[in-house]
Amino acid sequence: LADRFSSLLADPDAPEAEVRRMARDLYDWLIAPMEDAVRGASTLVIDADGPLARIPWPALEARGGQVVADRHATVQA
């Protein structure tokens, strides 16, 4: 899913509905479980490896439609 999402974002002809669905799914799996811990944080430091390192984290989307970049600055280590 991480690789597919990255590929879709790189494709200007990618269907927006699929991109948003994947952005929400990845958010639900990777960010939502720790939402309470990061609430109010100005910056998220993400130290991912393997396929997770290729995810454009700022593009992940919460169910309300707000992307990570709207809530936090992100730094990938």
N, C-alpha and C positions, 0 to 999 in steps of 0.2 A: 504494500500500500504506500509506503514511504517513497519508493522509487517511482511508482506510477504517478503519485501526486507531484513530485518534482518534474517529471516529464510533461505532465499536463500544464503546469505553470509555464513551462518553457515554450509551449505550443500556442501561438496566437489564435489558432482555430479551434482550440479545445472547447468543448461544450461547458458553458458557465455552470450549469446545474450540476454536472459531474465534479467539477473543480470544487464547488462549494460543499457538496456532499462529503467529499473526501476531506476537505479542510475541517468540517465539523466532526467527522469520525475520528480523525487524528487528534483533534482537540479533546474530544471526550475521553479518549484512551490515555493521552499523555499529559494534559494540563488539568483537566477537570478534577481528577482525584486529589490534586494538591492546591486547588483554588483558594481554600481558606488560608493556607500557609503563605501564598504569594500575594494575597489581596493587599493592596496599598504599596506594594514594592514598586519602585520606579524603574528598576532594571532587573531582568532575568538573565542569569548566567547559565548557559546550557552547555554541558560537557557530554555530548553524545558521541557515540562511535558507530561504526558499521553503517547500515542503511539509515539509521536515525540521524547521522551527521549530515546527510544530504537533504533533510527536510528544511524547507524555508519556514522556520518557526514563526516569524512575524505574520505569516499568512494564515496560520491556523485560526479557525473561526469558532467562537462560542455560539451556542444555540440562539442567542439574541441577535446574531449577525455582526457582532463586534469582533474584529480580528485582534490578535495578540498585540500587534503594533499600535493599536489604538489605546491599549492599557499600559504597555510596558516597553521600554527600550530593551533590546535583546543583544546579548553578546554570546557568540559561540566560541568556546575554548577548544 
